Amino acid sequence: TMFCVLPYSTMSKQGKYKKFRNRLLEDNTLLSVVTLPRDLFYPVGQETVGIIVRKGQPQPENQSVLWVRALHDGRDKSDKKRLTKDDVSNDLEQVKPLVKSFVNSPDIDVEDKEKFQAARPVDFDDTSLELVPEAYLPQNPPTEEELQTELESLARETAAFILKSKQEDNQ
């Protein structure tokens, strides 16, 4: 059994990445995929996933995989450092017992938690063969308010980037 941290793109992009995923499932059993917190490896800004694989046994089509989005690790950035914060949840600690139990016995019941955790078999009918939790977790469609909030946030981030770029060009 192996744990590996990979760039998120390895488990979601097409081309050579999809070939890697096909080969991974032909030769091994995928037990769990965990989306890791964005700043876990700060200052490196790479989105990552942790995968747990059992070597040498092809993926059974009906065996569930534990899919988890652990977006918080109990730390927050402050003055270019990542400090423990009491008011920030630690998803990694929360799911650790479940992941251990599931790896030991992939047939255990797993409670579905919207946008957070679920156990589902790999969707071999998915032509993209994305192996990221976001493709397997239960979630309701976004509300109009959530879409509006996300669009406003994106507009603010884009405007801030443009302003900062112009300021740097003028220096």
Disulfide bonds with the S-S distance in Angstrom:
none
